[in-house]
Amino acid sequence: MGLPLELDHQPAVPACEALTLRERRDYGETVQVPMAILRFELPQVPFWQRLTGKGFARFEAGDLLGILPEGSGVPRLYSLASGTRDGYMEIVVRKHPGGLSSGQLHDLKPGQKVRGFLRHNAGFHAGSDSRPLILVGAGTGVGPLIGFIRANNRQRPIHLFFGLRCIESDFLYREDLAAWQSSGQLQQLYLAISRSEHPQYVQDVLRQNASVVTDVIRQGGKIMLCGGREMARGVNEAMAEILVPLGLTKEMLKEKGRYVEDVY
């Protein structure tokens, strides 16, 4: 149109708190995909926030922790693997080549601080009813799913389909998952290992266990998926096949809040 176009977007950054790293667990170095479970201390919450549930006063797994890296005014969002009752905030972060936020988080040592804020994500909560869950995640996408299992003290039937590269290198939460199976918080764990003698992805393992998925759907259960777009595409194709005998589609389940995705 011959008109000058001036772009000067100044994003409004939410008020941030200083968050102190309590502890970390590192994975994935041997397969050149560094990942870390980072656990932060809860910040002091003012009285008015405790009353209103604002800020860090109240959150649950699936909500988002915004991190404002040094040298940038644009926050990065990470799904929480914990809730308020756990007494800490936990995220799982993959280090991306040249990634500003992921690089700074991976360099963080216990006792050091970052700036962050909380953002609620009500569309990706497990809920508190007793209907069974199918959880599907790969790599760092398992983070919020871990939070759902961690909070499952009522022993709701939960089936986790977890995709990883190498069982010796990036089996995130390995000991925790074994403990939760023993306690009844996790009914069954299904692993898909892509770098093995017989490589598999989560969509392959879903197809192999289609009867488990259909049983959960018949019981009124819910499917929750978290991870990268490529993984989500493969899972959606597998789920479309699995749902055919039930006369259902992903879209039909989505309309009823029984198929939810957190894809990045």
Stockholm file with secondary structure:
# STOCKHOLM 1.0

chainA/1-264         MGLPLELDHQPAVPACEALTLRERRDYGETVQVPMAILRFELPQVPFWQRLTGKGFARFEAGDLLGILPEGSGVPRLYSLASGTRDGYMEIVVRKHPGGLSSGQLHDLKPGQKVRGFLRHNAGFHAGSDSRPLILVGAGTGVGPLIGFIRANNRQRPIHLFFGLRCIESDFLYREDLAAWQSSGQLQQLYLAISRSEHPQYVQDVLRQNASVVTDVIRQGGKIMLCGGREMARGVNEAMAEILVPLGLTKEMLKEKGRYVEDVY
#=GR chainA/1-264 SS CCCCCCCCCCCCCCCCEEEEEEEEEEECGGGTCCEEEEEEECCCCCHHHHHHTCGGGSCCTTCEEEEECTTCSSCEEEECSCCGGGTEEEEEEECCTTCHHHHHHHHCCTTCEEEEEEECCGGGCCCSSSCCEEEEEEGGGHHHHHHHHHTCTTCCCEEEEEEESCTTTCCTTHHHHHHHHHHTSCSEEEEEESSSSSCCCHHHHHHHTHHHHHHHHHTTCEEEEEECHHHHHHHHHHHHHHHGGGTCCHHHHHHTTCEEEEEC
#=GC SS_cons         CCCCCCCCCCCCCCCCEEEEEEEEEEECGGGTCCEEEEEEECCCCCHHHHHHTCGGGSCCTTCEEEEECTTCSSCEEEECSCCGGGTEEEEEEECCTTCHHHHHHHHCCTTCEEEEEEECCGGGCCCSSSCCEEEEEEGGGHHHHHHHHHTCTTCCCEEEEEEESCTTTCCTTHHHHHHHHHHTSCSEEEEEESSSSSCCCHHHHHHHTHHHHHHHHHTTCEEEEEECHHHHHHHHHHHHHHHGGGTCCHHHHHHTTCEEEEEC
//
